Amino acid sequence: MTQTPSPSISAVRDLREASCSPVGSPKVTSDLSENVILTTLDDLHNWARLSSLWPLLYGTACCFIEFAALIGSRFDFDRFGLVPRSSPRQADLLIVAGTVTMKMAPALVRLYEQMPEPKYVIAMGACTITGGMFSADSTTAVRGVDKLIPVDLYLPGCPPRPEAIFDAVIKLRKKVGNEALAERGNLLPTHRYMTVPHQMKAVEPIITGAYLQAETQRKALAAAAGLPLAAPAAASAETAAATAPAQA
């Protein structure tokens, strides 16, 4: 009976290094090509912007439930650099999630105009894009949010899944990465259906109290002055406590 010789420890170590880490450990070099990165200002600027899109916490209907699911640990959209902001002055991405009514339209336009440039809009859901199920007989639903604000990306669905929102964000990141600072002015919309000019003007109050000095108001107040007043709550409680032993 012959006994096979056991491999040495160094041979096993060499085999393990060759099979488990064939690339080898990184080495710090002083070569110029390994320590210098050449790029353009547009690419650097676009890389910083596409890696830190801050969406506005804004939702109008059931599509916002799918958007809110991205904040949880299951989808974790923070890994894309998306940080939800509650102020439009700190956000550069507006995801319109849900039906937009005519009553909500001025507020939506005001939020969009308060966002700093450059800013982007994703129309999420069928109700946002075309009015959806409300486009047939609703008298208040807006048939497409692009009638109010410019839209960069349309995300259909009723409602779209959180994975679809990820796909829309990835496509938007590609669009941001291909932009140039010199051509940014050509991408701005030339006309809008609705705008809200922000001009602070001093306006006199409508209610000045002058109606209290009218003759009819004086007569009404004079007639009400002779009416008996209701007893205070504390006095009513004392009266009830005093009459309780007598009734007993």
MARVEX-326632 format. One record per atom (N, C-alpha, C, O): x, y negated, z. Coordinates in steps of 0.1 Angstrom, whole numbers, plus 2048, in hexadecimal, padded with zeros to 3 digits. Atoms other than C-alpha are relative to their C-alpha. Layout:
N
XYZ;...
END
This chain:
248
80980C800;800800800;8097F4800;8117F2809;7F880C801;80F7DF7F5;7F97F4805;7EC7F3803;80680C7FB;8097BE805;8047F47F8;80F7F17F5;7FD80C809;80579F7EF;8057F5809;8007F2814;7FA80B7F8;81A7827FB;7F67F4801;7F07F17F7;80980C7FF;806764809;8067F47FB;8127F27FC;7FA80C805;80B7437F8;8047F780B;7FF7F7816;7FA8097F6;81F72A80A;7F77F4802;7EE7F17FA;80880C7FD;81070B81A;8027F57F5;7F87EE7F2;7FE80A80A;8206F4801;7F98037F3;7F57FA7EC;8077FC80C;8127077E4;7F17FD801;7EB7F97F7;80E8027FE;7EF7057F2;7FD7F1800;7F37EC7FA;80280E800;7F36E07F8;8017FA7F2;7FA7F17EF;7FF80580D;7FF6DA7D5;7F48047F7;7EF7FC7EF;80C7FC808;7E16EE7C7;7F47F7804;7EC7F47FC;80B8087FC;7C96DA7DC;8017F27FB;7F77EC7F6;7FF80D805;7D76B97D1;7FE7FF7F1;7F97F57EC;8027FF80E;7D66C47AD;7F28017FC;7EE7FD7F1;80E7FD804;7B26CF7AE;7F67F6806;7EC7F3800;8098097F9;7A26B77C7;8027F17FC;7F87EA7FA;7FD80E803;7B36967BE;80A7FF7F4;8167FC7F6;7F780080B;7C269979B;8057F27FC;80F7F17F6;7FC80D805;7C3674796;80C7FA808;8147F3803;7F58057F8;7DA66D7B3;7FD7F4808;7F37ED805;80280B7F8;7DC6527CD;8037F37F8;80D7F37F1;7FC80C807;7DC62E7C0;80D7FA805;8107FB811;7F48067FC;7FC61C7C0;8007F17FD;7FB7ED7F2;7FF80E802;8035F77C4;80C7FD7F7;8178007FA;7F680380A;8165EA7A6;8017F17FF;7F97E9804;7FD80E802;8255C879E;7FE7FC7F1;8027F17ED;80180380E;81C5CA779;7F57F57FE;7EC7F4806;80980B803;80A5AB76B;7F38057FC;7E97FF800;80D7FB805;7EF5BF75A;7F880780B;7EC80880A;8077FA7F5;7E65D077B;7FB7F680B;7F37FA814;80380A7F5;7E25B0790;7FA7F37FB;7F67EB803;80680C806;7D4596778;7F48037F8;7F480D7F0;80D7FE807;7B059476B;7FE7F47F7;7FD7E97FD;80380B809;7A957F74D;7F18007FC;7EC80B7F8;80E801803;785573748;7FD7F27FC;8067E97FB;80480E804;77155573D;7F77FB80B;7F2802814;8088077F6;75E53C752;7F18057FF;7EB807809;80E7FB802;73D548743;7FE80E806;7F481080D;8027F37FB;74356C74C;80180080F;7FA808816;7FF8017F1;74E563770;7F37FA806;7EE7FF810;80C8067FB;73054D774;7F48097FF;7EC80A808;80B7F7802;718566766;80180C809;7F681180E;7FF7F57F7;72658277B;7FC7FC80E;7F6805815;8048047F2;72156E79B;7F17FF801;7EB80280B;80F802800;6FD566791;7F980D7FF;7EF80E807;8087F4802;6F2588786;80280980C;7FA81280E;7FE7F87F4;7015977A6;7F97FB80C;7FA801817;8078067F4;6ED5807BD;7F37F97FC;7F17EE7FF;80D805803;6CA57C7B0;7F880080C;7F680A813;8078027F4;6B556F7CC;7F17FE7FD;7ED7F37F8;80F801803;68F5767C7;7F97F880A;7FC7F9816;8098077F7;6745617D6;7F6809806;7F08117FE;80B7F87FA;65D5727EF;7F37FA7FC;7ED7F2804;80C806805;63E56B7DB;7F880C7FA;7FD8137F1;8087F6806;6215827D3;7F17FC801;7ED7F580B;80E804800;5FC57E7CA;7F780B801;7EB809804;80A7F5800;5ED5A17C8;80880D803;81280D809;7FB7F37FC;5F45C67CA;80D8037FB;81480C800;7F37FD805;6135C67B5;80B7FC80A;81680180A;7F68047F6;6255B57D2;80380B80A;80D80B810;7FE7F57F7;6215D57E6;80C8087FB;81480D802;7F57F9806;6385E67CD;80D7F8801;8187FE803;7F48087FF;6505C97CE;80580080F;811800811;7FC8007F1;6505C97F5;80680E803;80E80E80D;7FA7F37FD;6595EE7F4;80F8017FD;816809803;7F2800804;67B5E57E5;8087FC80C;8147FE80D;7F88057F5;6855D4806;80380B80A;80D80A811;7FD7F57F7;6835F5819;80C8087FD;8138067F3;7F47F9802;69E60E81D;80080B7F5;80A8107F1;8017F680A;691626803;8067FB7F3;80D8037EC;7FC80680C;69860F7E6;80C7F7802;8167F77FA;7F58097FC;6AF5F57F6;8057F87F5;8107FA7F0;7FB80880B;6B15DB7DC;80B7F6804;80F7EE7FB;7F58097FC;6CB5C87F0;80D8047F9;8167FC7F7;7F47FC807;6E55DD7DE;8027FA7F2;80D7FB7EC;7FF80780D;6DD5CA7BE;8047F1803;8057EA7F9;7FE80E7FD;6E55A97D0;7F37F8801;7F47EC802;80D8087FF;6C05A07D2;7FD7FE80F;7FB807817;8038047F2;6BA58D7F2;7F37F8800;7F37ED7FA;80C808801;6965827F7;8017F3808;8067F3813;80080D7F9;69255E800;7F17FB801;7E97FD7F8;80E8067FD;67354C80F;7FF7F27FA;7F47ED7FA;80180E805;67C52A801;8048007F1;80D8067ED;7FD80080F;67B5237DB;80C7F87FD;8127FA7F2;7F4808802;69850B7DF;80D809801;8188047FE;7F57F77FE;6AE5297E7;7FF80C7F7;8078167F8;8027F5809;6A15417CD;8027FD7F1;8007F17ED;7FF80280F;6A95467A8;7F980A7F8;7FB80B7EC;8087F6807;6925637A0;7F2800805;7F0801811;80E8007FC;66C5617A0;7FA80D7FA;7F880D7EE;8087F4805;65A58379D;7F27FE803;7ED7FF80F;80E8027FF;63657B797;7F980D801;7F78147F7;8057F27FD;62659A7A7;7F17FE803;7ED7FC80E;80F8007FD;60059B7A3;7F97F67F7;7FF7EE7F0;809809808;5E3588794;8027F2804;8037EF810;7FF80E7FD;5E6563791;7F37F97FC;7EF7FA7F0;80D807802;5C654F794;8027F17FD;80D7EC7FF;7FF80E803;5BF52C789;8027F780D;8087ED80C;7FD8077F4;5BF5217AD;80E802805;8137F980B;7F27FE7FC;5E15307B3;80A7FA7F6;8167F97F9;7F780580B;5F0522792;8087F4804;8147F4802;7F880B7FD;5FA50079F;80A80380B;8157FD80A;7F67FD7F6;60B50F7BD;80B8087FA;8178077FE;7F57F8807;61E5287A7;8097F67F8;8157F87F8;7F7809808;62A50C790;8087F7809;8147F4806;7F98087F7;6344F77AE;80C808806;817803807;7F57F87FB;6495147BC;80B8027F5;8178017F8;7F67FE80B;65951979A;8087F47FE;8157F47FC;7F980C803;6624F5796;80A7FC80C;8137F580A;7F88027F5;6714F47B9;80D809800;816807808;7F47F7801;68A5107B0;80B7F97F8;8087F37EE;7F5806807;6AC5047A5;8048077F3;8028147F2;7FB7FA80D;6BA50A782;80E807803;81680180B;8087F8809;6C3524775;7F7809808;7FB80E812;80A7F87F9;6A453777F;7F98097F5;7F98067E9;8057F6809;693556770;7F2805806;7F0804812;80E7FC7FC;66F564771;7FE80E7FA;8018107EE;8047F3804;66458876F;7F0801802;7EC7FF80D;80E7FE800;63F58D767;7FD80F803;7FF8177FB;8017F27FB;6365AD77B;7F1804800;7E97FD806;80E7FB800;6165C0773;7F87FB7F5;7FA7F17EF;80980380B;5FB5C0759;7F87F3803;7F57EB7FA;80880B7FD;5E65A676C;8087F37FE;8037E87FB;7F780B801;60458E76C;8037FD7F1;8037F17ED;7FC80280E;60C593747;7F47FC7F7;7F57F27F0;80C803808;5E9593737;7F37FE807;7E97FB801;80C8017F8;5D0591753;7FB80E804;7F280F80D;8047F27FC;5CC5B7754;7F28037FF;7EA7FF7F6;80E7FC7FF;5AB5C475F;7F77F4801;7EB7F57FF;80880C7FE;59F5A1766;7FF7F77F3;7F87ED7F3;80080980C;5A5594742;7F38017F9;7F07F97F0;80D7FE808;5825A0736;7F57F6806;7EF7F07FE;80C8077FB;56958F74E;8037F780B;7FA7F1811;7FD8097F5;57C57B768;8007F27FB;8057EF7F0;80080E803;577556768;80B7F8806;80C7EC804;7F68087F8;59554D77E;80E8067FD;8187FF800;7F27FA802;5B2565774;8077F97F4;8007F77E9;7F880580A;5CE55675F;80480B7F6;80A8157FB;7FC7F5809;5D356A73F;80E7FF7FB;8117FA7F0;7F2801803;5F856B741;8077F5807;8037E9805;7F980B7F8;610559758;8097F87F7;80D7ED7FB;7F8808809;62454E73A;7F97F37FB;7FF7EB7F4;80780D803;609533735;8047F680A;8017EA807;7FC80A7F5;616523755;80F7FD800;8137F2801;7F28017FE;63B52A757;8078097F6;8018137F2;7F97F7809;65553973F;80480D807;80880D812;7FE7F37FB;65A55E743;80C8067F9;80D8057ED;7F47FA806;67C56F73E;7FE80F7FD;8048147F4;8017F1802;671594741;7F2804805;7ED80080F;80D7FB7FD;6505A6740;80180E805;8088167FF;8007F37FA;64A5C4756;7F2806801;7EB80380A;80E7FB800;62A5D774D;7FE80B80A;80781180F;8037F57F7;6185EF763;7F47FB809;7F27EF80A;80C8047F8;5FA5F077B;80080A80C;7F881380C;7F580A800;60D5EE792;80D8087FC;80D8147FC;7F47F9803;6315F5787;80780680C;805801818;7F97F97F5;64660D79C;80C7F7805;8117EF7FD;7F48077FC;6635FF7B1;80C8037F7;8147FB7F5;7F57FD809;67A612799;7FF7F77F3;8097F47ED;80280980B;66B5FD77D;8057F2802;80B7EB7FA;7FB80E7FD;6745DD78F;80F801800;8157F77FC;7F17FF801;6985EA792;8047FF7F1;80E7F87EE;7FD80180F;6985EF76C;7FF7F27FB;8077EE7F3;80280E804;68B5CC767;80B7F7805;8107EF7FE;7F58087FA;6A65BE77E;80D8037F8;8157F97F6;7F47FC808;6C15D176B;8007F97F2;80A7F47EE;80180780D;6B45C374A;8027F1801;8097EB7F9;7FE80F7FE;6B35A0758;80F7FD803;8147F37FF;7F28027FD;6D75A4765;8088007F3;8127F97F1;7F980080D;6E25AD741;7FD7F37F9;8067ED7F2;80280D806;6D158D735;8087F5806;80D7ED7FF;7F880A7F9;6E257874F;80E8017FC;8157F77FB;7F27FE803;703588747;8047FB7F2;8107F97EF;7FD80480E;70057E722;7FE7F17FD;7FF7ED7F2;80380F801;6F8559728;80D7F87FF;8177FD804;7F4809800;71053C722;7FB7F3805;7F07EF803;80380D7FB;71151B733;7FC7F67F6;7F37EE7F8;80280980A;712508713;7F28027F9;7EC7F87F4;80D7FD806;6F2519706;7F5800809;7EA804805;80B7FF7F6;6DE517726;7F57F67FC;7E97F97FE;80B809803;6CC4F871A;7F78047F4;7EC8007F4;8087FB80C;6C05096FA;7F680A805;7EC80D7FD;8097F67FB;6AF52470F;7F47FA808;7EB80280B;80B8067F8;69950C723;7F47FE7F7;7F57FB7EB;80C802808;67550A718;7FE7F27FC;8017E8803;80280D805;66B4ED703;7F27FA803;7F07EE802;80D8057FD;6474EB70D;7FA80A80B;7FE81580C;8077F87F6;6314F772A;7F17FD800;7ED7F27FC;80F8027FF;60C4FB72F;7FC7F880C;7F27F180C;8038077F3;60D4ED752;80C7FC807;815804808;7F58057F8;6254D8766;7FB7F980C;7F07F480C;8038087F4;6254C8788;80B7F6803;8157FA808;7F68097FE;6384A8789;8017FC80F;7F77FA816;7FE8037F2;6484A27AB;8047F2802;8107EE800;7FD80E7FD;64547D7B3;7F97FC80D;7ED7FD80E;8058047F2;6414727D7;7FB7F27FF;8027E87FD;80780D800;6284557D8;7F87FE80D;7F2808812;8078037F4;61A4447F6;7F17FE7FD;7EE7F57F4;80E800803;5F44497F6;7F97FC80D;7FC802818;8078047F4;5DD43780E;7F680B804;7F18127FC;8097F57FC;5C844F823;7F17FD7FC;7ED7F17FC;80D802805;5A5455817;7F67FD80C;7EE7F580B;8098027F4;59545783A;8077F6809;8117F880F;7FB80B7F8;59B43684B;7F87FD80D;7FC7F5815;8098037F4;57F437865;7F77F57FE;7F07F1808;80980B802;56C41B855;7F1804800;7E87FC803;80E7FC800;54D430852;7FA80080E;7EE800810;8058007F3;54A430878;7FA7F2804;7F37F180D;80580D7FD;54340B877;7F47FD7F8;7EE7F27F9;80C802808;52640F85F;7F47FF809;7F4804814;80C8027F7;50340586C;7F980D802;7F580F80D;8067F37FE;4F5427866;80780980A;801810812;7F87F87F7;511437879;7FF7FB80E;7FE803818;8028067F3;50D41F896;7F2804806;7F2807812;80D7FB7FB;4E8428899;80080E804;7FA81280E;7FF7F27FD;4F044D898;80880280E;80480A816;7F87FF7F4;50A4488B4;7F87FB80C;7F9800817;8088057F6;4F24338C8;7F580A805;7F280B810;80A7F67FD;4D744D8C6;80680C807;7FF812810;7FA7F47FA;4EF4698D0;8057FC80E;807805816;7FB8047F3;4FB4548EE;7F680380C;7FA805817;80A7FD7F5;4DA45A901;7FD80E802;7F581280B;8037F27FF;4DA4808FD;80880580D;813800810;7F97FB7F5;4E349491C;80C8097FC;80B8107F2;7F47F9803;5064A391C;7FF80E807;7F9810811;8007F27FA;50C4C9922;80980080C;8137F980C;7F98007F4;5194D1944;80E8077FD;80E8117F5;7F37F9802;53E4DB946;80080E805;7F781280D;8007F17FD;547500949;80380280F;7FD80B815;7FD7FF7F2;5564FB96C;7F47FD809;7F1804813;80C8037F9;5364EA979;7F680A7FF;7EF80D809;80A7F5802;52050596A;80480C809;7FB81280E;7FC7F57F8;53452097C;7FE7FE80F;7F9807816;8038037F2;53150E99E;7F2800803;7EE80580D;80F7FF7FE;50C50A999;7FB80E801;7F2811809;8047F2800;50852F991;80480680D;7FC80F812;7FC7FA7F3;51C5389B0;7F87FC80B;7F6803815;8078067F5;5085219C6;7F1806800;7EC80880B;80E7FB801;4E652F9BA;7FF80F802;7F4814804;8007F27FE;4F05539BD;7FC80580E;7F480E80F;8047FC7F2;4ED5569E4;7F17FD802;7EA804809;80E8047FE;4CC5449E3;7F680A7FA;7EC80D7FF;8097F7807;4BD55C9CA;80180E808;7F7815808;7FF7F47F9;4CA5799DF;7F780080D;7F780A814;
END
